[in-house]
Amino acid sequence: ETMRREGYELQVSQPKVILHEKNGVKMEPFEFLVIDVPANYQGAVIEEVGRRKAVLQNMMQTPTGELHLEYQISTRGVIGLKGALMTKTRGTAILHHVFDEYKPMLDAEFGDMSHGSLVASESGESNAYGLCNVQERGDLFIGANVDVYQGMIIGECARDEDLDISPCKTKKLSNMRSSGSDDALVLTPPREMNLDLAIEYIGPDELVEVTPKNIRLRKRELDPLTRKRMRRQEG
């Protein structure tokens, strides 16, 4: 963030955890995690943190009626947790984590932590009509009148797969339909992606593009045909 304010432009990849080896055993960092959340979101929070192999150490109810949860969780499990909980609790969860200790690396996988992204299929300026079609497929990261480019991530797909879609699509005009009828379209407010949330969100084939004026998410490979070819080779 400091470099950004000083005028640097960066592309940041998915964070990776630094592992240590001690007496031939791989060690990974674990963190002390605290979550405060309204009681009605208790199930969603416990399910998500459980998927990440966290160990519950304490649970209590606060004087205000919220649920206070304390866990020990691997740093690998923390990556992407904030964004997931913000979505599942409608932004009401408050979480804090700090390094605790190094312990032997967990053998178990965290399960499928992948997500699908809504990716701009063309360059141009987003508009209400195009975004109205996009928001039916997931959550938006941008609003109308935003410059986008091919390969830019404009939202999170409701399915665990990437979808190339145009936020710049315009309605074909006719004698019966005019551009003014777009005024009736209702767009869901986009999810705000600050630097921390953006870095936690991206997958292994995605980047965060950081400039003094903007924070954008993009695919590492912008061309959709090249991405499909690479997926076939990996498969």
Secondary structure, 3 states (H helix, E strand, C coil): CHHHHCCCCEEECCCCCCCEEECCEEEEEEEEEEEEEEHHHHHHHHHHHHHCCCEEEEEEECCCCEEEEEEEEEHHHHCCHHHHHHHHCCCCCEEEEEEEEEEECCCCCCCCCCCEEEEECCCEECCHHHHHHHHHHEEECCCCCCEECCCEEEEEECCCCCEEECCCCCCCCCCCCCHHHHHHCCCCCCCCCCHHHHHHHCCCCEEEEECCCCEEEEECCCCHHHHHHHHHHHC
